[in-house]
Amino acid sequence: VKPITLRAKNLPQPQSGQRGYECLLTIQGNDIRVPALRFNSSSVQCQNKSYSYDGMEMSSLPVELTVIWNGDFSIDNPTHNKVHLYKCDAQRGSCGLCLKADPLFGCVWCTGENRCTLKQHCPFPDSQLLEPNGINSKCTHPKITQINPLRGPREGGTLVTIRGINLGLDFREIEGNVKVAEVDCTPIREGYIPAEQIVCEMGRAEMSQYTGNVQVCVGVGACRPEFMAKSSKYFYFVVPRITGLKPSRGPVSGGTIVNITGSHLDAGSNVSVMFKDQPCTYLRRGGQWLTCRTHASLHGYGNVSVSVSIDRAQLQRDLQFEYVEDPTITKIEPEWSIYSGHTPVTVTGTNLDIIQTPLIRAKYNSHETLNLCEVLSSTSMLCQVPELPISLARHQEAPEKPDEFGFKLDDVQSLMALNSTNFIYYPNPEFEPLSTSGVLDLKPGSPIILKGRNFLPPTNSGNGKLNYTVLIGDKPCMVTVSETQLLCESPNLTGRHKVLARVGGIEFSPGVVHITSDSPLSSTAIIGIGAAGGLLLLFIVVVLIAYKRKSRESDLTLKRLQMQMDNLESRVALECKEAFAELQTDIHELTSDLDGAGIPFLDYRTYTMRVLFPGIEEHPVLRDLEEQVEKGLKLFGQLINNKIFLLCFIRTLEAQRGFSMRDRGNVASLIMTVLQSKLEYATDVLKHLLSDLIDRNLESKNHPKLLLRRTESVAEKMLTNWFTFLLYKFLKECAGEPLFSLFCAIKQQMEKGPIDSITGEARYSLSEDKLIRQQIDYKTLVVNCIHPENEKSPEIQVKVLNCDTISQVKEKILDAIYKNVLYSHRLKASDMDLEWRQGRGQRMILQDEDITTKIEGDWKRLNMLSHYQVPDNAVMALVPKQVTAYNSVNNSTVSRTSASKYENMIKYTGSPDSMRSRTPMITPDLESGVKVWHLVKNHEHGDQKEGDRGSKMVSEIYLTRLLATKGTLQKFVDDLFETIFSTAHRGSALPLAIKYMFDFLDEQADKHSIHDPHVRHTWKSNCLPLRFWVNVIKNPQFVFDIHKSSITDACLSVVAQTFMDSCSTSEHRLGKDSPSNKLLYAKDIPSYKSWVERYYSDISKMPAISDQDMNAYLAEQSRMHMNEFNTMSSLSEIYSYIGKYTEEIVCALEQDDAARKQRLAFKLEQVVAFMSLES
C-alpha cells in the first residue's frame, strides 16, 4: 500500500517528552490511527499500512483524514483533503469496466483469473493481463445484454441504445462498426459510455429486410471474431400506421387530449405529432395508440390535417382535427352554495360537449379548489360546487363571495374567472347532539327532531333549499326542514341505530336512537313459538317423504343399472365404428397432405455434433482455443497420429477404474473429431480396437451375441461415430426423405385430434402410455391467419381444434405460416401473443391463463378456443408480446406467472425422459395449491366424478385407436424400413462403409471359427441398425432442423422398438399380457425380419471392396469435411485425460516393446513439460 504524503505549512518540531505525529482516518465510523513521519515544516507522511472497508457496493470510498500532533492537537485542514480507498474488483466485474477506471488507481484486468486487480496481485505473466495504456489494452469477447427499442421503421433515424460489456474504451473503436439487422447504425458520441453503452442512429433499410440481430465490432481496422458481439435478441423492422383519432374536435384554445390509434406506434425512439404546421405535445404511447395535448390554434377555427412521424417515418392518413369555438357560459343556477360546497348547480352555455373533463373552480385568499362537472348536452352541464377554501375554525357567520369563480375547461382561459356571476357562499348548517348522553329513547313511529341552525340559507330569492339526507341505521327517512329544525319520520324499526345527516359536503352524526316496542309478548317469545311450530311441521313432512322414497328406490336402482348397460354398449359400438371410419379417411388425407415440402437437413457439422456430443450446445471443439499452448498440442497431435501410442493410450484409459462410461464415449468422440481429416488412419485404429474387443468378448466366455450390444468401450462409440461421418450423404440423398415424411405424418396425425398440453397424451397415438383414454368432444375449426411479418399478404387458412390451448393454436399457426422455414429461423410461440380480430376493429389477446380462467376447487383449467367461443373462420393474428395490454383480460398478473410455470411444464414433458413415467406431470401452483389441467385430470388425484364411472370401466376400449393410428402411418413406416434395408434404393448405391464393416465382421467370425448364422446376424444388427439407425429414428432432430414434441417422441420410440425387434433373430412369444407396442406390430415384424435377412444376404453376395478403393473413398470424405472441427481444441480436451492419468500411461508405454523402440514415453513426457510450461 502506498504511504500517504501530505503538503503542509508551519509544522512544529516535536520536543522531547512530546508525542510525534499521527494520521487519523475515519472509515465507516471506525477511527484508525497510523504513525506519521514529519520530514520538515511543510511535509508529513502517514506510514505504510493496509486499510479496508466493508462491502463491494462502492468501488471507491472517500475517507476523512485528520493529522494529529502531540496526542490531541489537530492540524488544520482548510481544503478538506480526503483519502480515497478503492477496490479494483468492486463494481468492475468486466474487463471494460476495469480498464476505464481512474488511471491513478493502477487497476489491470487479470485474464487468468478473470477479475480486476492491481498489477502486483495478478499471479500470471504480463501476457495474461490487460492494462489501460499497455500493449494489451483491448478487451476481448464483448457482449450485448440489452437493446432498446427492439422495433423501428425502415426509414431509419431510430436511436438504438445498446448496453453490454467490453464495448470499447474509446469512441473511435466502435465508430462505423455497429450494424442493427444488417443495417449500418451510426454511433453518437454524446450517448457513448465507454465499455457500457452505445447509442447509434439507424440508417435506411430495404423493403426486403425484416429482422436481424445487433452486431458490434470493437476496434479500428479489420474485425476479428474475438472482438465481435452479436445480440441474442432481434431488432424488427415494422411499418407503423395510423388509423383514427378521438376526439376529432376540440376548443380553439387547445388543451384537448387526443388519442391516435394505429399499429406499431410504440416502435422507434422519437415521436412527434403535427396538427398542420403546429405541434401537439406528445404524452404517452403503446403498440396501438398514442396521446398528445393540443396547443391553441394559430389559424382560428376549422379543420387541420394530422400527421405523425416516428423517427424518419412520416405516417399520413386523411385524419382531420376540427378546432371549434371555445365554450361559453351564459347562466349558473342557483348562484349560491354553502362553505363546504358539493351542492349541485346547473350550468348553461355553448359548446360544452367538446370538453373532456370539465372542472368548476373557486379561489379565495389565494387558495384554489376544484370539483367535477358532468356534461349533459352541448348547452348544459351539472356541476358539484367546490368548497370555499376558508378556515372553518373562525366559525364564519356571514356570507362570503369568492375572489374568483369560474371553470377550468381544457386550456380555455376566458372562463377561469367569470365576471358576470354574483356567486355567494352561505355558512354551513350546524347540528346539535340528540341528547347530552348521545342516546335518545323513542317509541316506534315517533318522529326524530334534529336541532341546529342555518338549515335554510337566506338567499335573495327567498329561502334556498338544501338537499338533506337523514339515515336511521342504513334506512333513509322523510325529512321536513325549517330554519332551526329537521323533522324526520322514523322508519318502522326497533333497537339501537346510529343517526347520520348529510348535506352538501358535510356528514354529521348527532347520536344514537333507541326505539323500544311496547308489545305484551317479547320478541324472543314470538320467535320461540314460531320455531317450535315450524319444527313439528318439518318432522311430519320428513317422515312422509322417507316412506315414499323407500318404495321408489328399488325401482330406480333397477332402471339405472339397465341404462348404464345400454349406455356402455352404445359407447363401445360408437368408438369401434369411429376408429374404423377414421382409419379409412385418414390414410387418404395424410398421403395427399404431405406434398413433398423441402426437407430441412442440418449441415454436416451440426448433425455430427448432435450425434457425437448429444445435449451440448456450444462444444469446445467448435471454438478457437483460448490458452496459448500450440507447440505442446502440435507435439501431442503427432503422438495421437502414432498408432502404437493411440492404441496404448486407449487401452490404458479403459483399464482405469475411474474412467467412466461417459468418459469412454467422450474420448471416442474427441478422437474422431481429431481424425476427421485422416479417416484412413481412423478406420485402421477402429478395426484394431474392434478386433481386440471381439477377442476379449470371446475370452471372457460372454455370449457372442452380446458383442456391440451396449456402449461399454471406446471402440463401440467410435464405431457409431464412424458410421455417423460416412452415412451423412446416404441420409441426405436417400434415407432422409422417408424419415422426414414419417416424422411429418406422425406430427400431422397427432395434431388432427386433441393433445393434452400438460400430460402430452393424445387421441391419436402409437404409444399406450400417451393415449387419451376417454371420449373428448371436439370440433375442427378453420382460422384465417394474418402473416405476422406482412399484414398485406393474403390470409392463410389453418386447421385447429376448438379444444386446443392458445399455445397449441400459436404453434399450429406458426407451422402453417413457416411451412418451409427451418425451425431455428422461425418466430417462437412464446414471444408472440394471439390476437383475435373481431368485427368493427375489436381486438382481443387470447392467453392460456388470464382473469377469465375457470377454477373449480383446486383445479384450474387452461383456456381453449372454446373458452373464448371463437367461431369458425375467425381472423387471427400473431403479434409480438405487448408490455401494456389493451384489453382488460391480459392485465392479470396471475396470468404471467402461471404462464411461465406452464411453459416450463411443457418443456419438461417434451423431454424423452418423461416417456419413462406414466403419471402426467401436474405440479400444483406452490402459492395457491391450484393444479393446472387441460383435457384430462391426473386420475391419481382421485377426482373421477361419479358420472365418469362408465368411462373408467371401459378405458381399454380406446386402445383400438392405437390400431387406427398405426394403420394410418403404416405406409410411412414401411417406406422407411424398406429404404434402410435395401442395397440399391431410389438409384442410390449401398454406402461403401456398410459393406466394408460387414465384411470385416465376417472375417473376424471366420478367424474365430464362428459359423452360427444367428451370431453373425446379431453382430451386424448390433453394429449398424442398433448403433446408428435406432438413434436417428428416435431423434430426427439430429438430422433435421425441427422441434420434436413429447407425443411425437413417444410414437417414434414405438417405431424404433419395432425396428430393433425386426433386426433380432430370437422369436417373440406374444400373449394378452405382452406390451401393446409389440402386439401392435406383431403381424408386420415377420415380414420386416425377412427384409433384414435378405438385406444382409445381398450385402454378403456383393463383390468385396479392396483396401485401395476404401482408402480412396475415405480420403475423399476427409477432404470434403477437412475443417469442420477445431483440432487444437479437441486435442486440448483429450489432453485433459493425459493430465489425469500421466503416470499410468507413461508406465504402459515403457512396458510396450514397440513403444520403447520409438521412445514414446520420453516424447509424452516432453509434451507434458511443454504444456505445463506454456500454461
LODO-816430 format. One record per residue (C-alpha): x, y, z. Coordinates in steps of 0.5 Angstrom, whole numbers, plus 500, padded with zeros to 3 digits. Last residue first. Example, Ala and Ser with C-alpha at 12.3 -4.5 7.8 and 13.67 -1.06 7.14 Angstrom:
<rs>
527498514525491516
</rs>
This chain:
<rs>
500455461506454457511451461506446464504444456511444454513439460507435459509434451516432453514427458510424452516424448520420453514415454514414446522413446520409439523403441520403448513404444514397440517394447511396451513396458515404458509406454505403460508406465508413462500412461499410469504416471500421466493419468489426470494430466493425460486426461486433460490432454484430450480436451487440449487436443480437441481445442487444437483440432478446431472442428469442421476444417477438413470436411471434404478432404477427410471424405475424399481420403476415406474414399481413396482409403476404401478403394486401396483397401479393396472393397469385397464384391457384393454377396455379403451385402445381399445377405445382410439386406435379405436378413433385414427384409425377412425381419421386417416381414416377421415384425409386421404382424406383432407391430401393435403387440410389441407396442402394447407390452405383452400381457395378452400374449406374445412369444418373441423369437430371437434373431433381432433386427426387426425387434430393434426397428419395432423399438425405434417405431415405439420411441418415435411415438413417444418423441412425437408426444413430447414434442420434437422441434426441427432443424433436421439430422440430430432433431430426428432423435429416436430414428437417428439413435436407432439408426446408428448403434442399433442398426449398424454394429449391434445388427451386424454382430447379431447377424454374425451370432445368428449365423453360427460359424464362429471360427475365431478368424472366420468371425473376425473376417465376417466383422471386417466384411460388415465394416467394409460393406457399411462404409462403402455406402450402398448405391443410391438410385432410389434404393440400392442395398435396401434395409434403410430405405425399406424401413423408412418406407414401411414406417411411412406407409403404416402411419394411418394404420398405426394411428387406427391401431393405437385408437383401439387402445380406447377400449382399455378405458372401459370402466373408467369412462363409466365411473366418470359420473361419480367424479374422478378427482382422486389425485392419482387420476391426473386431470385430463384436457387442460389441467393446472393444480392450485396450491396457492403459493406453490402452484401445484405441479402436474407432470403426468404419471407414466414415467419413463417418457419424461426422459424424452424431454418435452414434458419438462419444456411444457412444465416450464411454459406452465410456470411462465404462464402462471407468473404472467397470468397472475399479474392480470392486466391481460383481460383488461384489454390494451396490454402494456408490455406487449408480446410481439403480435400473432394475428387471428381472424375467425373462420369458425367461432372463438368462444373464449373458453372454446379457444382454450384457457388452461383449467385451474384445479384446487376447487374449480378455477376457470381462467377469466383473469388470465391464463393460456392467453388471448389478446383481444382486438375490436376494429369494428368486427373481431381481431383475435390477437395471439401474443408472441415471444413464447411462440418463437419466431422462426430461424431455429425451426428452419422455414418451409412451413413458416406460416403454417407451423407458426399458426400451429404453435400459436394454437398450441400456446392458446390451448387447443380444445376448439381445434386448429386448421390454419388458413393464411391471410393474403399479404398486407400484414407482412411480418406477423402474417395474418391468420385466418382460423379454421376450426375442428371440433372437440368432444373428448372421450376418455383414455388419452394415450401417452403411455399406450404409445402409438398415439392419436387422442394425445397425452402430453401431460400438460398440453393435453393433445386433442386430435389432428395434431397427433396425425400432423406430428406423426406424418411430419416425423415419418416424412422426415425419416422417408426423406433423410434415408436417401440423399441427405442420410446417405451423404451423412453416412461416413461421419456418423458411421465413424462416430458410432464405431468410435463409441464402441471402440472407447468401451462400454457402449452397449450391444457391441458384443453381447451376441458372443455370450461372455466367456471372458476370452470371447469378449476380450478377443472381440474388443481387441479386434474392435480396437485394431479396426478403429485404429485403422479407420482413424488412420484412413480418416485423417482429417476427422482424426481430431474430431474422432479422438474427441468423440472416443474420449467423450464416450469413454469419459461418460462410461467412467475412467476412475477404475483405470484400465480403459485409460491404459488401453486408450493411451496404448492404442494412441501411442502405437498408432502415432497420430496422437503423438504428433498431436501432442507435439502440436499441443505443446507448441500451441499452448497459448490459452484461449483455444478457438471454439468448435471443439469447446462445445457450445450446445452440449446435449449430445456430444458426438450425435449433436456435434455431427449434425451441427458440423454437417449442416442440418437438413430442413427438408423442403416440402414434398406434398405431405397433405395428400398422403395424410388425408388418404391415410386419415379417411380409412383409419378415422372410420374404423376408430369412429366405429369402435368408439361408437360401439363401446359407447353404445354398450356402456350407455345401455349398461348404465341405463339398466343399472339406473333403472334397477336402482330407481325401482328399489328407491321408490318405496324408500323415498315415499317413507322418507318423504312422510317422516320429513314432512312431520318433522318439518311441521314440528320444527316450524311450531317450535321456531314460531313460539321461540321468535315470539318469546324473544320479541317480548310479548306485551308489546311496548317497543323500544327505539334507542337513538344514537348521536348528532352524527355529522357529514358535511360536503353538501348536507348529510345527517347520520343517526346511529341505531339502537333497537327497533325500526319502522322508519323515523319521520325526521324533523330538522330544526333551526331555520325549518326543514322537513325530512323523510327518513333514510335507512342505514342506521337512521339516515338523514339526507338534506338537500339545501333549499334557499330562503327568499330570492336574495338567499338567507341559507336555511339550516343555518342553526341547530336542532335535530328532531326525531319523530315518534313511530316506535317509542324513543330514547335518545343517546348522546349523553347530553342529548341529540347533539347540536347541528351546524349548517355551514355559513353562506357562500356567494356567487355574484357572476358576470366577472367570471374567473377561469372562463377567459383562460380556455386551456382545458375548461377550468371554470369560474369564481375568483375572490370568493364572496363571503356570507357572515357567521364565520366560525374562525376555526372554519379557515376558508378555502370555500368548498368547490360547487358540484357541477351539472352541465348544459349547452353542448349536453349533460356534461358532468362537472368536478370540483376545484379549490384555490388558495390566494385568500379565496379562489373558486373553481369548477372543472370540465374533464373532456371539454368539447361538450360545453360548446355553449353555456348553461351551468346547473349548480349542485351542492358540494361546497363546505362554505355553503352555496350560492348562485343557483343556477349559473348562466351564460358560460362560453366554450371556445370556438372550434378547432377541428382535427383532421386525419387523412393519413400520414405517418412520416418515418424519420424518427416516428413522425405523426401528421394531423391535418387542421380543420377550422377555427383560428390559425395559430390554434392554442396548443393540443396535448398528445396521446399515443395508441396501438403499441403504447404511447405517452405525452407528446405536445401537439406541434404547430404547422398542420397539427404536428405530432412528434415521436422519438425512439423507434417503435411504440406506435406499432399500429394505429390510434391517436388519443388527443388530450385537449389543452387548446385555446381553439377548443377541441375536435376529433376526440379521438384520433384514427388509423395511424401506421408504424411499419416495423423493422425488428431488432433481435435479441441474442446480441452479437459482439465482435472483438474476439472475432477480429474486425479489420481496422480500429477496434471493437466490433458491435453487431445487433441482431436481425429483422425485416429487411427486404424493404431496405433499411435507412440508417439508425442513429447510435447510442453506445453504453458500457465500455466507455459511455457513449451518448454524447459521441453518437454512434452511426448505425449501419443496417445488417439488423443493427450494425455498429463499427463506424465509430466503435474504437474511435469512441475510446474504451471499447464495449467491454460489457453491455448496453446498446441504446438505439436512436432511430433515424431510420426510414425502416421504422423501429423495433427493439428500442432499446438493446440490453446485454451486449457482450465484448469478448476481448478487452484491449489494453495489451501494449499498456495504457489501461493495462491488460494482464496475461502477457505480463506474467500471472500472479496478479497482485502486483498489477493491482486487481480487476478479475478474470483470474488468468485475465488479470485486468489492471488497476493503477488507481491513478489511471482512474477506472476505465480499464476495470470497467472494460475488463468486467466485474468492476463494481469493487475489483479495484478496491479504493480508499480515497484520502480527504483534504478539507482545504482548511486542514488545521493540525489537530492537537491531541497526542502531541500533534494530530493530522486529520483525514476524513475518508473518501471511499472508492469502488463502493458496493463491495462491502466493508473498508480496509486500510494497509499501513505504510507511514503517514508522511509530513511536509512543510516544517520538515520531514515529520513522520506519521504514526497511524491512528484508525478511528471507526465510523466507516473509516475515520483516519487519524494520522499521528505526529510525535509525542512531547517529552523532548521537543516536537518540531512545529509544522509551519505549513503543510504538504501531505505524504500518504504511504503507498500500500
</rs>
